[in-house]
Amino acid sequence: MKPLGKVLQQADLISSAQIEIALQEQTQYAGVRIGEILVSHGWLKQETADFFSEQWPAVLQQQAKQPLGAYLKDAGLLDEQQIVTILAEQPHKGLRFGELAIFKGWLKPNTIKFFLEHLVLEAQQQGEESTNSSPEQIERSHLPGEEAQNNLNTSNYVSQSGLDPHSAESEFTRLRLFNRSTIKLFKLEEKAASPEAVLTEVLYWTDGQPILTQKLCRLIAESDDFIATGKEAAKVQQLVENRLINNWETQVAAEHLQTIRNSILKNQQCKPSLLLQLYQQIWQQGEVEAHNSPEQTELLQLRLVVKQNHKLRVANRIYQLVFDDNWIQQELAKLKLFSRSTIKLFKLEERASCPDIVLAEVLSWTEGQPLLTQKVCQLLSDSQDFIAQGAEAEKVQQLVQSRLINNWETKIAAEHLQKIRDSIIKNQQSNPLALLEFYLKIWQQGEVATNDSPEQTELLNLGLIAKQHSKLKVANRIYKSVFDAYWIKQESAKLRLFSLNTIKLFNLDAKASSPTDLLVEVLYWTDAQPILTEKLCRLLSETDTFIPAGAEAAKVQQLVQTHLINNWENQIASEHLQTIRDSIIANQEFDPLSLLELYQQIWQQGEIVANNSPEEAELLNLGLIVQQHDKLRVANRIYQLVFDRQWIERELEKILHPAMAKTAISNSTANSTAAVTALSGAKTTIASEHRGEKKLWALLGIAALMVCGSGLMLFGLNVFKWLEVETIFKRGNDLLHQGEYQEAIAKYNKLLKIDSNYYQSWTNRGYALAGMKDYKQMLESCTTATIIQPSAVYAWNCRGEALYNLKQYEQAIAAFDKAIALNPRDPVFWVNKTDSLLALKQPEAAITAISQAIEMLKKLQEAEGQESHAKELSVAFSYQAKAFSQKQDHQAALNAYDQALKYNPQYFTALRGKGIALQGLKRDDQAIGQFYLMLERPQLSNSQKAETWYYLGLSLCEFNQPTKAIAAFDQALKLQPNYEAAEQGKRNCR
């Protein structure tokens, strides 16, 4: 038997904080029971404490279960009058006993779930179906008298098997949705005279499927129409038909429905044609007997069908209308047609256990493009390997990657791909740069709306993009992999470089017989790196020697060697190269040793396979390496010769054996853990002051979720499926923690196919989407988690962060307030609320919120030691200072920044803020000293230096030193050429 406190927590009758206080008090008063303490505080009724401590163990052992109302009455959770009221309303509203108890606010959803779950599970364990009560019977409340019994017999119009886990799960989903928090979440009380009736209609269509329910509720919330009594069914049906079903591929639930479709047509466990045939039988007959065949099991796993009373039926009406008989027949026809001719032509039945699945994988890469499909099928036909069941995706991907994509210019589809490339680069109808820019937009966003532009027409004609409904997307995955962002960047750079403007700008037509060939040699060395390309072109423009045809390579090489590489620290590109070097050796976010070792591996091997590690991402961000397809290499030959083997070994020696090194490591590495970037995991930029801080609080939220799933037995899943879910969840969390967001999302999606109600996975999926800056999808994912589990505190925080990034600050505050109400002791939520209040220019409320966070962090530091939470306190005090600055209370802001620096003396935001506060106090002489002091710090990034020079210029200008001020602005512009504020400051100071 579980401890009383644990049982009460699971029933959502007390909070973890309340049980913690009670346990502490129990240690002080010997012999006092935990229930008595909870009752003394008024947190629990005496009869509730007595029921769970004395009667509950016996209830669980009973074979025949009583009606639900009887247990709730015995526990003191409902009185007789409340039970009578519920029974009287049941026939009219057509809802279950528990649903009505929740509607009226008399019980929480989790309390009802707790009773039903335990009573149903106990009934299952007894294994006596003939004598045990079903959930339908359990939910009937026991009252004496024939009239009450008649009410009970007519109240449960939904037939449901008590021992069917899918039915129980659907019941729990309904109970979660039909509650005040859901109505409040979507503000349905503002949208309908009877929000409960609207929710009933929603469930009529979705049958509690979380994603569809969330989508439909959001559509209602965003509608301008008020739903009058009696109009609920018509309004919900209209939204379902117009916004979910008609042209569903472009509607709000497209991604979810596409996943289901692909899961059937590309299924790895069963033959897609057999799955379609079984589904067609269920669709046409309405229901079929369950007999646990592999195909039935797979459709149940995909949640396209559900089991009810030992029968299978389509899971909900939306699925039934989207995946209808016409759709089934079309997909079956495609499979049969394609399979017959293609399998026979390429003899794929001799090459694979499941040739139709192999073909589905081929199409996932080619999207039916004839030539590419033929090439891949030919590769499969020529392969000596037999493809076992389950290995289809891996084998097709390996062939496509190695024989079509990598070094594609020399592979079997080279002629076809070359033709597409040349048709863009040498296009006669449209500007090639405009074509590339438009294609890049589609490539990056996945799809864009059609706009009937000349560029759209040309790319469609070339077949590089395809039109689907009113959206444009890259025509297939092979094109997307070959003509990727790196390729677009390279070709765009070449087009710009080879333009007449470039030749004219550097006067190259006066310096060489063939300026175009000269530029080809420039690109050979720089690989289009802008700064290096500009430097080298300038060197060519300043040379006194005329370059005849055929001498271009030798001349460019001589200039590169003598003016860029030899003694590079004193040459024309020294500042650029020094920045790259310092960004590795003095890196604030990663161990320089790990960065150097990775770079050494790439340098020595020429290229390595990318694995999406954080160190890889950092070297890519620095521009020292580039990724082409799935390979990493050094970005250009100049970097390769400057940061060569000897340089790598020398820097490694300094780190590994500092006492033996000839040159001491700069102070910047010694202080690397103190800077704000170590806190945030992101570089501070001029444009976004708190980007790093936001990531810090998000990561704290993620960390708290890492163990959320641990030990949670999912209702309706057997132990083996539960272990699989837990394993997937843990792997997803590991990937999320490593910053491998796309891979983490794939894991969470896989888990949600097994159990779509696993709210922790929805939450962490939201944080992974945040890592990809897809805040709209993040919002939907986290909102789904709050629907499934309204008390999921980090789901509310995740929802708030998404709303903040979407600039919906008031809604963000409401979400953070919900998280705070659920757990007021977590400083993360208070800090996040502060950020939203500051965005709304509400400094007083922001000060109140951040003060709460500071107090909590101080208490944590007192309990855990002086070193703990220092960096978090530094960030929190900086938020407080910003709030004071909004109030124009510069002295209070200065004091707060001083407090921030007390906890983290290297924190750039606080250092800069202190200088700005001094400016606000008209103490520009002290501000000048502050900014000069900051510039002496070697660990500042170029963007931080630029910002510091800018603020120094402002103070110098105010201090009547315009010459020095303009020089400071020039330094800022040198580091950040597009720094508009510095340009403006310079103009104003003349």
Secondary structure as GFF3:
##gff-version 3
##sequence-region A 1 990
A	DSSP	alpha_helix	4	10	.	.	.	ID=ss1
A	DSSP	alpha_helix	16	28	.	.	.	ID=ss2
A	DSSP	alpha_helix	34	40	.	.	.	ID=ss3
A	DSSP	alpha_helix	46	50	.	.	.	ID=ss4
A	DSSP	pi_helix	51	55	.	.	.	ID=ss5
A	DSSP	alpha_helix	56	61	.	.	.	ID=ss6
A	DSSP	alpha_helix	68	74	.	.	.	ID=ss7
A	DSSP	alpha_helix	80	93	.	.	.	ID=ss8
A	DSSP	alpha_helix	97	103	.	.	.	ID=ss9
A	DSSP	alpha_helix	109	126	.	.	.	ID=ss10
A	DSSP	alpha_helix	135	138	.	.	.	ID=ss11
A	DSSP	alpha_helix	146	155	.	.	.	ID=ss12
A	DSSP	alpha_helix	165	177	.	.	.	ID=ss13
A	DSSP	alpha_helix	180	185	.	.	.	ID=ss14
A	DSSP	three_ten_helix	188	190	.	.	.	ID=ss15
A	DSSP	alpha_helix	195	206	.	.	.	ID=ss16
A	DSSP	alpha_helix	210	222	.	.	.	ID=ss17
A	DSSP	alpha_helix	232	240	.	.	.	ID=ss18
A	DSSP	pi_helix	241	245	.	.	.	ID=ss19
A	DSSP	three_ten_helix	248	250	.	.	.	ID=ss20
A	DSSP	alpha_helix	254	265	.	.	.	ID=ss21
A	DSSP	alpha_helix	272	285	.	.	.	ID=ss22
A	DSSP	beta_strand	288	289	.	.	.	ID=ss23
A	DSSP	alpha_helix	294	301	.	.	.	ID=ss24
A	DSSP	beta_strand	305	308	.	.	.	ID=ss25
A	DSSP	beta_strand	311	314	.	.	.	ID=ss26
A	DSSP	alpha_helix	317	322	.	.	.	ID=ss27
A	DSSP	alpha_helix	325	338	.	.	.	ID=ss28
A	DSSP	pi_helix	339	343	.	.	.	ID=ss29
A	DSSP	alpha_helix	344	346	.	.	.	ID=ss30
A	DSSP	three_ten_helix	348	350	.	.	.	ID=ss31
A	DSSP	alpha_helix	355	366	.	.	.	ID=ss32
A	DSSP	alpha_helix	370	382	.	.	.	ID=ss33
A	DSSP	alpha_helix	392	400	.	.	.	ID=ss34
A	DSSP	pi_helix	401	405	.	.	.	ID=ss35
A	DSSP	three_ten_helix	408	410	.	.	.	ID=ss36
A	DSSP	alpha_helix	414	425	.	.	.	ID=ss37
A	DSSP	alpha_helix	432	445	.	.	.	ID=ss38
A	DSSP	beta_strand	448	449	.	.	.	ID=ss39
A	DSSP	alpha_helix	454	462	.	.	.	ID=ss40
A	DSSP	beta_strand	465	468	.	.	.	ID=ss41
A	DSSP	beta_strand	471	474	.	.	.	ID=ss42
A	DSSP	alpha_helix	477	482	.	.	.	ID=ss43
A	DSSP	alpha_helix	485	497	.	.	.	ID=ss44
A	DSSP	alpha_helix	500	505	.	.	.	ID=ss45
A	DSSP	three_ten_helix	508	510	.	.	.	ID=ss46
A	DSSP	alpha_helix	515	526	.	.	.	ID=ss47
A	DSSP	alpha_helix	530	542	.	.	.	ID=ss48
A	DSSP	alpha_helix	552	560	.	.	.	ID=ss49
A	DSSP	pi_helix	561	565	.	.	.	ID=ss50
A	DSSP	three_ten_helix	568	570	.	.	.	ID=ss51
A	DSSP	alpha_helix	574	585	.	.	.	ID=ss52
A	DSSP	alpha_helix	592	605	.	.	.	ID=ss53
A	DSSP	beta_strand	608	609	.	.	.	ID=ss54
A	DSSP	alpha_helix	614	622	.	.	.	ID=ss55
A	DSSP	beta_strand	625	628	.	.	.	ID=ss56
A	DSSP	beta_strand	631	634	.	.	.	ID=ss57
A	DSSP	alpha_helix	637	642	.	.	.	ID=ss58
A	DSSP	alpha_helix	645	656	.	.	.	ID=ss59
A	DSSP	alpha_helix	667	670	.	.	.	ID=ss60
A	DSSP	three_ten_helix	672	674	.	.	.	ID=ss61
A	DSSP	alpha_helix	676	680	.	.	.	ID=ss62
A	DSSP	alpha_helix	691	705	.	.	.	ID=ss63
A	DSSP	alpha_helix	719	737	.	.	.	ID=ss64
A	DSSP	alpha_helix	741	754	.	.	.	ID=ss65
A	DSSP	alpha_helix	759	771	.	.	.	ID=ss66
A	DSSP	alpha_helix	775	788	.	.	.	ID=ss67
A	DSSP	alpha_helix	793	805	.	.	.	ID=ss68
A	DSSP	alpha_helix	809	822	.	.	.	ID=ss69
A	DSSP	alpha_helix	827	839	.	.	.	ID=ss70
A	DSSP	alpha_helix	843	864	.	.	.	ID=ss71
A	DSSP	alpha_helix	870	886	.	.	.	ID=ss72
A	DSSP	alpha_helix	890	903	.	.	.	ID=ss73
A	DSSP	alpha_helix	908	920	.	.	.	ID=ss74
A	DSSP	alpha_helix	924	935	.	.	.	ID=ss75
A	DSSP	alpha_helix	942	958	.	.	.	ID=ss76
A	DSSP	alpha_helix	962	975	.	.	.	ID=ss77
A	DSSP	alpha_helix	980	988	.	.	.	ID=ss78
###
